[in-house]
């Protein structure tokens, strides 16, 4: 059932408008008692009652005293964080569910907003780094879940309740709990609620907009894995081409060789970028066959491709298709992404099946699934029959979210080697068709920004930083921080006509800026017009041909 109720905008944010609240750091924040009162309020959260939830802890953390787990689970200090109430709970919407949730409530200076954050991969743990930390400092109440797959997604075999949590329910449950605690702690609900996530977090974002349209007012979508079952099929397709086929594995040196040949053939200003670019600004017109990659004539050497390696890459860049009908199952790896992390090199490692084939283990069994025997006709239908309805977020019916007044700011790296940017273009174009072909109507509530040289969510050779790691002094920057731009769009109607991507020395926001580039709302792309290619004003946004050559067949958009 879809929720379509809408609260009046003027009633919800009238006070903030009068006080002139800015995007990410309110100039007139909510007054709140000092640490002692904050500690007492936090302690009282332990006795809160919420259906389907068990509160495990509510701990007041003094400013500069936070201790948080790092990626390996080791406890490390986080002295930059202000005082906050840290709440942990477990949500059980049905028997078999166990969704871990963590909520941080700033003890002072709450900006009246709630920000839910997404995960990566198969979830399995709380993601407590950025954007949780940097947005707590900005005054947001922030939350994250483990998607119900702890301690890791491989432990969920034979447990469909946990698959449903992972696929679409964990964030809704997290948000339901967060709103209850926020009201109890501050005495009122958040004035605006936001979600931000990339990769699996991007899938979560689109699920929220499609199934729970009243949960959030603004959603920041990054490189979404919304076509979940089929992206994993593409991983199997690539694995079979590069690993299961004898003699097809590619070293990093060979991948660099291929990448350089592709840039020479399709880049260097031919695609709208600057002549010295080491990445593609618009890869859509480039084919692997266009690249003049040396062929080995005397055995397997690092400066050439063998026939087996060439054929393997030809299959990878062709993408997963049904061998019987020729229908496209999923878009191929983005050409020009060969050197971007975690690219084809990572997808050939022995650990790749353990982290990325879990959907097939769910259906076929971990001990019996063999990638080489996967049938890209019959087995696709079997996996989709069991999982597509709970994992995929391919629907373009966003009308309830739009009626709620929601906005979607969407970004995707054009050098993403994991989730092809074609999938974002395909979804966007399908949304336009669902709106009678009216591009302007879709841009009114959803804007897609394609980022040249961005790898998977972060990093890459381009000017990729749009606030994933906030640079000092840009905490309220509407052009350099996508979340700030989204907040301004939702709350003040300021349409994001352009963003600015930034590249820092060694990808460290504390170091000098190396390059900047305008990022344009699709179907516009940056176009080099002359001057210093490190400066954003050396480029302008220029509308290019719409669409993609790698749209999935309708039967695989289930």
C-alpha positions in Angstrom: 0.0 0.0 0.0 1.3 3.4 -0.9 1.2 6.3 1.5 0.3 9.5 -0.2 -0.6 11.9 2.6 1.2 15.3 2.3 1.7 17.8 5.1 1.4 21.5 4.1 4.8 22.9 3.3 4.0 26.3 4.7 3.0 24.9 8.0 6.0 22.6 8.3 8.7 25.1 7.7 7.2 28.6 8.1 9.2 29.4 11.2 12.5 28.4 9.5 11.7 30.6 6.5 11.0 33.5 8.7 14.3 33.0 10.5 16.2 32.5 7.2 17.5 29.0 7.8 20.2 28.1 5.3 20.8 24.7 3.8 23.1 22.7 5.9 23.8 24.8 8.9 20.8 26.7 10.3 21.5 30.3 11.3 18.8 30.0 13.8 18.9 26.5 15.3 16.7 24.9 17.8 17.6 25.9 21.4 18.2 22.8 23.6 19.3 22.3 27.2 22.9 21.8 28.1 24.8 18.6 28.6 23.2 17.6 31.9 19.6 17.9 30.5 20.7 16.2 27.3 22.1 13.3 29.3 18.9 12.9 31.2 16.8 13.0 28.1 19.1 10.5 26.4 18.8 8.2 29.5 15.0 8.4 29.2 15.1 7.1 25.7 15.8 3.6 27.0 12.2 3.4 28.3 10.6 4.4 25.1 8.1 1.9 23.6 7.9 1.2 19.9 6.1 -1.8 18.3 8.5 -4.3 16.8 11.6 -2.7 18.4 14.0 -3.6 21.1 16.2 -0.8 22.5 19.6 -2.1 23.4 21.3 1.2 24.5 20.8 4.9 24.7 24.1 6.6 25.7 24.9 10.2 26.1 28.3 11.0 24.5 30.1 14.2 25.5 31.6 16.4 22.9 35.0 15.1 21.7 34.6 11.8 23.6 33.0 9.6 20.9 34.5 6.1 20.3 33.3 4.5 17.1 34.2 1.3 15.2 36.2 1.7 12.0 35.8 -0.5 8.9 37.5 -3.4 10.6 35.4 -3.0 13.7 38.2 -1.6 15.8 37.2 1.1 18.3 38.8 4.4 17.4 38.2 8.0 18.9 36.1 10.5 16.9 37.1 13.7 18.8 35.5 15.9 16.1 32.0 15.0 17.1 29.7 17.2 19.2 27.7 16.0 22.2 25.0 13.6 21.1 22.6 10.9 22.2 23.6 7.6 20.7 20.7 5.1 20.4 20.9 1.4 19.3 17.9 -0.8 18.7 16.8 -3.8 16.8 13.7 -3.8 14.6 11.7 -7.0 13.9 8.9 -6.3 11.5 8.3 -10.0 11.1 9.5 -13.3 12.5 13.1 -13.8 11.4 13.9 -10.1 11.0 16.7 -8.5 13.0 17.4 -5.0 11.6 20.2 -3.2 13.6 19.7 0.6 13.8 21.8 3.4 15.2 20.5 6.9 15.7 22.5 10.0 16.7 20.6 13.0 18.1 22.7 16.2 18.6 22.4 17.4 22.2 22.4 21.0 21.1 22.0 22.9 17.8 19.6 20.5 16.1 18.7 22.0 12.7 15.3 20.5 12.7 16.2 17.9 10.0 16.5 14.1 9.9 19.0 12.4 7.6 18.9 8.7 6.9 22.0 7.2 5.4 22.6 4.2 3.1 25.0 1.2 3.0 27.2 -0.6 0.5 27.4 -4.1 -0.8 25.2 -6.6 1.1 25.1 -4.4 4.2 25.7 -6.6 7.3 27.0 -3.8 9.5 26.3 -0.3 10.5 28.0 2.4 8.4 29.0 5.0 11.0 31.6 7.1 9.1 30.7 9.8 6.6 28.0 10.9 6.0 26.9 10.2 9.5 29.7 12.1 11.3 29.9 15.1 9.1 26.2 15.7 9.1 25.9 15.2 12.8 28.4 18.1 13.0 26.1 20.1 10.7 23.2 19.6 13.2 21.2 16.8 11.5 19.7 13.9 13.5 21.3 11.0 11.6 20.6 7.3 11.4 21.9 4.1 9.7 20.9 0.5 9.6 22.7 -2.8 8.9 19.9 -3.7 6.4 19.1 -6.7 8.5 21.9 -8.9 7.1 24.4 -8.8 10.1 27.0 -10.1 10.5 27.2 -10.5 6.7 24.9 -11.2 3.8 26.1 -14.7 3.4 24.5 -15.6 6.8 21.0 -14.9 5.4 20.7 -18.1 3.3 17.3 -19.7 3.7 15.9 -16.6 5.6 13.5 -14.7 3.2 12.4 -12.3 6.0 16.0 -10.9 6.0 16.0 -10.7 2.2 12.9 -8.6 2.4 14.6 -6.4 5.0 17.6 -6.0 2.8 15.6 -5.4 -0.3 13.1 -2.8 0.8 12.1 -2.7 4.4 15.1 -1.9 6.6 15.2 1.8 5.9 11.5 2.3 6.3 11.7 0.6 9.7 14.7 2.7 10.7 12.9 5.9 9.7 9.8 4.9 11.6 11.9 4.4 14.7 13.9 7.6 14.2 10.9 9.8 14.0 9.5 8.3 17.2 12.8 9.0 19.1 13.2 12.5 17.6 9.8 13.5 18.8 10.5 12.1 22.2 13.9 13.8 22.5 13.1 17.2 21.0 9.4 17.4 21.6 8.5 17.6 17.9 9.0 15.7 14.6 11.7 16.7 12.1 10.6 19.6 9.8 12.2 17.8 6.8 13.6 14.4 6.3 16.3 13.3 3.8 18.0 10.2 2.6 21.4 9.9 1.0 23.1 6.7 -0.2 25.3 5.4 -3.1 25.5 1.9 -4.7 23.4 -0.3 -2.4 22.5 3.0 -0.7 21.3 4.2 -4.1 19.0 1.2 -4.4 17.7 2.0 -0.9 17.0 5.6 -2.0 14.9 4.5 -5.0 13.1 1.9 -3.0 12.2 4.6 -0.5 10.8 6.9 -3.2 8.8 4.0 -4.9 7.4 2.2 -1.9 7.5 4.6 1.0 6.9 8.0 -0.7 6.0 9.8 2.5 9.2 8.9 4.4 11.5 11.5 2.9 11.2 15.0 1.4 14.5 14.8 -0.5 16.6 11.9 -1.7 20.2 12.0 -2.8 20.8 9.0 -5.1 24.3 7.8 -6.1 25.1 5.1 -8.6 22.1 3.0 -7.6 22.0 -0.8 -7.7 18.3 -0.6 -8.3 18.3 -3.5 -10.8 19.7 -5.7 -8.1 19.2 -9.2 -9.5 20.6 -8.3 -12.9 23.7 -6.4 -11.8 24.8 -9.6 -10.0 24.1 -11.5 -13.2 26.5 -9.1 -15.0 29.1 -9.9 -12.4 28.7 -13.6 -13.2 28.9 -12.8 -17.0 32.2 -10.9 -16.5 33.5 -13.6 -14.2 32.8 -16.3 -16.7 34.5 -14.3 -19.5 37.6 -13.3 -17.5 38.1 -16.2 -15.0 36.2 -19.3 -16.1 37.5 -19.0 -19.7 41.1 -20.3 -19.7 43.9 -17.7 -20.5 41.6 -14.7 -20.2 42.6 -13.1 -16.9 44.0 -9.6 -17.2 46.7 -8.1 -15.1 46.5 -4.4 -14.0 49.2 -3.6 -16.5 47.1 -5.0 -19.3 44.0 -3.1 -18.1 46.1 0.1 -18.1 47.1 -0.8 -21.6 43.5 -1.1 -22.7 42.4 2.0 -20.9 45.1 4.1 -22.5 44.2 2.8 -26.0 40.5 3.7 -25.3 41.4 7.3 -24.2 43.5 7.7 -27.3 40.7 6.5 -29.5 37.7 8.3 -27.9 39.0 11.0 -25.5 41.5 13.8 -25.7 38.8 16.3 -26.5 36.9 14.2 -29.0 34.0 13.6 -26.5 33.7 17.2 -25.2 36.4 16.9 -22.5 39.8 18.6 -22.4 42.6 17.4 -24.6 44.7 16.2 -21.7 42.0 14.3 -19.9 42.8 10.7 -18.8 39.1 9.8 -18.7 36.0 10.1 -20.9 33.5 13.0 -20.6 30.9 11.2 -22.7 31.7 7.5 -23.1 28.5 6.6 -25.0 30.0 7.0 -28.4 33.0 4.8 -27.7 33.4 1.1 -28.5 36.0 -1.4 -27.5 36.6 -2.1 -31.2 37.6 1.5 -31.7 40.6 1.1 -29.5 43.9 0.0 -31.1 45.1 -2.4 -28.5 48.3 -4.3 -29.5 47.7 -8.0 -30.1 50.3 -10.6 -28.8 52.1 -12.5 -31.6 54.7 -14.3 -29.4 53.0 -15.6 -26.3 51.3 -13.8 -23.4 53.2 -10.5 -22.7 52.3 -7.4 -20.6 52.3 -5.0 -23.5 49.6 -6.8 -25.6 46.4 -8.9 -25.5 46.2 -12.5 -26.4 43.3 -13.7 -28.6 41.6 -15.2 -25.5 41.9 -11.9 -23.6 40.7 -9.8 -26.5 37.6 -12.1 -26.9 37.0 -11.9 -23.1 37.0 -8.1 -23.2 34.8 -8.1 -26.3 32.3 -10.1 -24.3 32.6 -7.9 -21.2 32.0 -4.7 -23.2 29.1 -6.4 -24.9 27.3 -7.0 -21.6 25.0 -9.7 -20.4 22.4 -10.8 -23.0 20.0 -13.7 -23.3 21.9 -16.2 -25.6 18.6 -17.5 -27.0 16.7 -14.3 -27.7 19.4 -11.7 -27.8 17.6 -9.5 -25.2 19.8 -7.4 -23.0 19.8 -8.4 -19.4 22.0 -5.6 -18.1 24.3 -2.9 -19.4 28.0 -3.7 -19.8 30.9 -2.3 -17.8 31.4 1.3 -18.7 34.1 1.7 -21.3 36.9 3.9 -20.0 36.5 2.6 -16.5 39.3 0.0 -16.7 41.7 1.8 -14.4 39.1 3.0 -11.9 38.7 1.2 -8.6 37.3 -1.4 -8.0 37.4 -2.3 -11.6 37.8 -5.4 -13.7 41.0 -6.2 -11.7 38.9 -6.6 -8.5 36.2 -8.5 -10.3 38.7 -11.3 -11.1 39.8 -11.9 -7.5 38.8 -15.0 -5.7 37.0 -13.0 -3.1 34.6 -11.5 -5.6 32.1 -14.4 -5.7 31.9 -14.4 -1.9 30.9 -10.8 -1.8 28.8 -10.5 -5.0 27.2 -13.8 -5.8 25.0 -14.0 -2.7 21.7 -13.7 -4.6 22.5 -16.9 -6.4 23.5 -18.7 -3.2 20.1 -17.7 -1.9 18.3 -19.4 -4.9 20.6 -22.3 -5.8 22.6 -22.9 -2.5 26.1 -21.8 -1.7 27.6 -25.3 -2.2 25.9 -26.0 -5.5 26.0 -22.7 -7.4 28.6 -22.8 -10.2 29.0 -19.5 -12.2 30.2 -21.4 -15.3 26.9 -23.4 -15.5 24.6 -20.4 -15.0 22.0 -20.3 -17.8 21.5 -16.8 -19.0 18.1 -17.8 -20.3 16.3 -20.2 -17.9 18.3 -19.3 -14.7 17.6 -15.6 -15.1 13.9 -16.2 -15.0 14.3 -18.5 -11.9 16.3 -15.9 -10.0 13.9 -13.1 -11.0 10.9 -15.2 -10.0 12.2 -15.6 -6.5 14.0 -12.3 -5.8 13.1 -9.5 -8.3 9.9 -8.6 -6.5 11.8 -8.0 -3.2 15.1 -6.7 -4.4 14.7 -4.7 -7.5 13.6 -1.0 -7.6 13.0 -0.6 -11.4 9.5 1.0 -11.2 9.3 4.6 -12.6 6.0 5.2 -10.8 7.1 8.1 -8.6 3.8 9.9 -8.7 3.1 9.5 -5.0 6.6 10.8 -4.1 6.1 13.7 -6.4 2.7 14.5 -4.9 4.4 14.5 -1.5 6.6 17.3 -2.8 9.7 15.1 -2.9 12.8 15.9 -4.9 15.5 13.5 -6.1 19.1 14.6 -6.9 20.8 11.8 -8.7 24.5 11.4 -9.6 26.5 8.7 -11.3 30.2 8.5 -12.2 31.0 8.1 -15.9 34.0 6.0 -15.0 32.1 3.7 -12.7 33.4 0.1 -13.2 30.9 -1.6 -10.9 27.4 -0.2 -11.8 27.3 1.2 -15.4 26.1 4.8 -15.8 23.9 3.5 -18.6 21.6 2.1 -16.0 20.9 5.5 -14.6 20.3 7.0 -18.0 18.0 4.1 -18.9 15.9 4.7 -15.7 15.8 8.4 -16.3 14.7 8.1 -19.9 12.0 5.5 -18.8 10.8 8.0 -16.2 10.5 10.7 -19.0 8.5 8.3 -21.2 6.3 7.5 -18.2 5.6 11.2 -18.0 4.5 11.4 -21.6 7.9 12.3 -22.9 8.0 15.5 -20.9 11.6 16.0 -19.9 10.9 19.3 -18.1 8.2 17.7 -16.0 10.7 15.1 -14.7 13.5 17.7 -14.2 11.0 19.5 -12.0 11.4 16.8 -9.3 14.4 14.6 -10.4 17.7 15.7 -11.8 20.5 13.4 -12.9 24.1 14.6 -12.8 26.7 12.4 -14.7 30.2 12.9 -13.3 33.1 12.5 -15.8 36.0 10.6 -14.2 34.2 9.5 -11.1 34.6 5.9 -10.2 32.1 3.9 -8.0 30.6 6.6 -5.7 34.0 8.2 -5.0 37.5 8.6 -6.3 38.6 8.2 -9.9 40.7 10.5 -12.1 38.1 13.2 -12.5 36.8 16.1 -10.4 34.5 13.8 -8.4 34.1 15.3 -5.0 30.5 16.7 -4.6 30.5 16.6 -0.8 31.0 12.9 -0.1 33.8 14.1 2.1 33.1 17.8 3.0 36.0 20.1 2.5 36.7 22.6 5.4 34.9 25.9 4.6 32.3 24.4 2.3 29.8 23.2 4.9 27.0 25.4 3.3 28.2 25.3 -0.3 25.2 24.9 -2.6 27.4 24.3 -5.7 30.0 22.0 -4.2 27.9 19.8 -1.9 25.1 17.8 -3.4 23.2 17.4 -0.1 23.2 21.2 0.5 21.9 21.6 -3.0 19.1 19.1 -2.4 18.1 20.8 0.9 17.9 24.2 -0.9 15.8 22.6 -3.6 13.4 21.0 -1.2 13.1 23.9 1.2 13.6 27.0 -0.8 12.8 25.9 -4.4 16.3 26.6 -5.6 16.6 24.3 -8.6 20.1 22.8 -8.9 21.0 24.1 -12.4 24.7 23.0 -12.0 27.1 21.5 -9.5 30.8 21.9 -9.3 33.0 18.7 -9.0 36.3 19.1 -7.2 39.5 17.1 -7.2 41.9 17.5 -4.3 45.5 16.6 -4.2 45.8 12.9 -3.2 41.9 13.0 -2.9 42.4 14.6 0.5 40.0 17.5 1.2 42.6 19.1 3.5 45.0 19.5 0.6 44.9 22.0 -2.3 42.4 21.8 -5.1 43.9 20.2 -8.2 40.9 20.7 -10.6 37.3 21.7 -10.8 34.7 21.0 -13.4 31.0 21.9 -13.9 28.6 19.0 -13.5 25.5 19.4 -15.6 21.9 18.1 -15.4 21.3 15.4 -18.0 21.1 15.6 -21.0 23.8 18.2 -20.7 27.5 17.3 -20.3 30.5 19.5 -19.6 32.1 20.9 -22.8 35.6 22.3 -22.9 35.6 25.8 -24.4 39.2 26.7 -23.9 41.6 27.9 -21.2 43.0 26.1 -18.2 41.3 22.7 -18.0 41.8 22.7 -14.2 39.3 25.6 -13.9 35.6 25.1 -14.0 35.0 28.3 -16.1 36.9 26.7 -18.9 33.9 24.5 -19.5 30.2 25.1 -20.2 27.2 22.8 -20.0 26.1 21.6 -23.5 23.1 19.4 -24.3 24.1 16.2 -26.1 22.3 13.3 -27.6 19.9 11.6 -25.2 19.7 8.0 -24.3 22.0 5.0 -24.2 22.8 2.1 -26.6 22.7 -0.4 -23.7 19.1 -0.2 -22.4 17.8 -3.4 -20.8 15.0 -5.3 -22.4 11.6 -4.7 -20.9 11.3 -8.3 -19.6 14.4 -7.7 -17.4 13.1 -4.5 -15.8 10.9 -6.5 -13.3 
